[in-house]
Amino acid sequence: VPIEVKKEQLIVSLKASAKSVLLGEKVSLTAIAKGGSEKYSYKFVLYDNDKWKDLQTYGDSNTYTWTASKAGKYSLYVAVKDSEGNHTNAYVPIEVKNGQLSVSIEETTISIRVGEKIKLTATAKGGSGKYSYKFVLYDNGKWEELQVYGDSNTYTWIATKVGKYSLYVAVNDSEGKHTNSYVPIEVKNKELETSLGISVSSVSGSNIIKLKADATGGSGKYQYKFIVCDEKGMWEELRGYGDSNSYIWNAKEG
């Protein structure tokens, strides 16, 4: 009895880790070939709105990981060849959705001093299309717009007075979706510092020393006290605390 034994027809199936993903997420593809003549060679292709794009040329690997870079509906294909040149393919439909619109500010709670600067950088994700950013200051129940909506996602703020504030960023996407984020800021006074200027003049065997102090930082009104220390380490108060930042000392020779 004559018998003809034919090889099983070459077929391939394609499994995807997900068929609906958010922008930026990954899809793992695994192809399983059967029949035909081994060995198998695999190629992965993206179909996007009548356009074809090779993701991986023919090779031994039957897996591929694709990253969703744009919202839309796609088809991910695998083409397989056997050692005799037989060919077949399979595909899975994939839908990529925009994630929920969100925005974050890189900085966390910050404490700075009067006169210092802080640069805010906002990072938006999700939503759709082009982002537009606005920066706002919240100060004890009052809102102050620092930068109107625009392309820039950065803003530099200068601390001008002591207090606790919140610096907000608001973001819109191209579909009008809106969200915001903020960072709390505490502004403190500069460190209290003082410097002393001295001028000396001689009159009738005495040295007239003019002292002038300059204070910066701290808070409120300054008060000054002047003291002298002799070569023996003895301290003498020349003048107690008062509003005047100057003092004239008559240092007699001796």
Buried (B, 14 or more C-beta within 10 A) or exposed (E): EEEEEEEEEBEBEBEBEBEEBBBEBEBEBEBBBEBBBEEBBBBBBBBEEEEEEEBBEBEEEBEBEBEBEEBBEBEBBBBBBBEEEBBBBBBBEBEBBBBEBBBBBEBEEBEBBBEBEBEBEBBBBBBBEEBBBBBBBBBEEEEEEBBEBEEEBEBEBEBEEEEEBEBBBBBBBEEEBBBBBBBBBBBBBBEEEEEEEEEEEEEEEBEBBEBBBEEEBEEEEBEBEBEEEEEEEEEEEEBEEEEEBEBEBEEEEE
